[in-house]
Amino acid sequence: MVVTTLTQHWKMLLQRIFRAVIMGPPGSGKGTVSGRIVKSFGLMHLSSGDLLRANIKAKTELGLLMKSCIDQGQLVPDDVISRLILTEMRNIDQSSWLLDGFPRTVSQAESLDNVCSVNTVINLDVPYQTIKQRLTSRWLHLPSGRVYNIDFNPPKIAGLDDVTGEPLIQRDDDTPETVTRRLKAYENQTRPVLEYYRSKGVLETFSGTETNKIWPHIQALLSKKLSLQN
C-alpha cells in the first residue's frame, strides 16, 4: 500500500510553476512561516540571508563584494543583491519557490519582475510593539542562521543550538534602541514594495500577534491558490 504524504500531494499539484514572496518587518515570523510553507506545500525556500552567507563563505566574487560592504558598515547595494538573487532564480527557473528577504526595495522588485512573475506576496502584518518584545528575547545560532525565542520558541537546552549543541548569541541589533531603528528603516524602505505588489493585485496581508493564529489563514490561502492553478 502506498501512502501519500501531504507534502507529496502538493508536490504533485505543483506541475505548473508557483512563485511566492514572503514579506514582513524583522521579527514578524517570516522564518517560522516559511518553514511551514516549505513543509506543507513542498516549495523550494530561497532566503537572501542564506544565499548571502553561503557566497561570503565560498568567497565568490559577489560574496567578497558583499563582505567588503558589510565590513565597512555599509548597506549592500541594490544591484549587487539583485545579481545574487537573480542568478539563483535563473538556476531554478523550472521550480516552484518561496522567496524570503528579497525584494526589499521597489528597484529590487522591478529587477525580479524582469526575470519572472510572482504569483502571490504574503505580507505578515505584526504590531511593532509585539516585534520589539520578540526581538529582544531572540537568540541566534550564527553559523546556520537558526533563530530561537526564549518566550515562544526556546532551544531544547538553554543557550545551545538544537542541531549542533553550539552556543547561541544575542545580536547587537536586537537591543530595543536598534530594533526601533530597524523597524523605522523597514517602514521607509520596504513599505513602498508592498504598495508596488498591491497595485499588481498579488499582495495578501495577514495581521495578528501570534504566528500560530496567522498560519491557518496562510495555509488556507495557499491551498486554494495551488488547487485553482492546477
Order of alpha helices (4+ residues) and beta strands (2+ residues): alpha-beta-alpha-beta-alpha-alpha-alpha-beta-alpha-beta-alpha-beta-beta-alpha-beta-alpha
